[in-house]
């Protein structure tokens, strides 16, 4: 190696070191977030595994387990009587059922909502009922169109709270758009999906309108170890 090659190599190394120093803070924050997320991943549970989501009723955790449901997705901050309570969260958690939460007031509520303030409020409510810090709230886009404003909502929510606390629910086109917008947690419904499943979605809503544990539920399948689940 001649002196000019040596100079060029050192200049390249110095430039890389400067880039690394600028990224160090980001890497440390991402590492801390990943460590927090890993605390809630039930590695002893193989995937895929099945669960339920439901709006009304209080499912008995033992009855859910007998039906081979290992998790339940429940509503929060909807402004109606279907929301998860602290007592229910503790009951399901102590019964061995993992939880995830979703917010939906109306089918297209994200189209006209402010993503930052709405998501902060939803996360505060989720924490009040027992969700640990660092876990996501899914935001439901329960219609086929109006994807662009809903994606703007999600971007604002991520800017306000961080990517690890925001999830999205919807059909295939919305899920793909949310993924490209940087949303980490994705829950796809069979509705508006035309028989296609996104490889990016950790959760799939595979059957609608079943009776499990004495209440009306939809059947879901987790295809990744971490889909935003938690227990109190």
Secondary structure, 3 states (H helix, E strand, C coil): CCHHHHHHHHHHHHHHHHHHHHHHHHHHHHHHHHHHHHCCCCCCCCCCEEEEECCCCCCCHHHHHHCCCCEEEEECCCCCCCECCHHHHHHHHHCCCEEEEEECCCCCHHHCCCHHHHHHHHHHHHHHCCCCCCCCEEEECCCCCCHHHHHHHHHHHHHHHCHHHEEEEECHHHHHHHHHCCCCEEEEECCCCCCCCCCCCCEEEEEEEEEECCEEEEEEEECCCCCCCECC
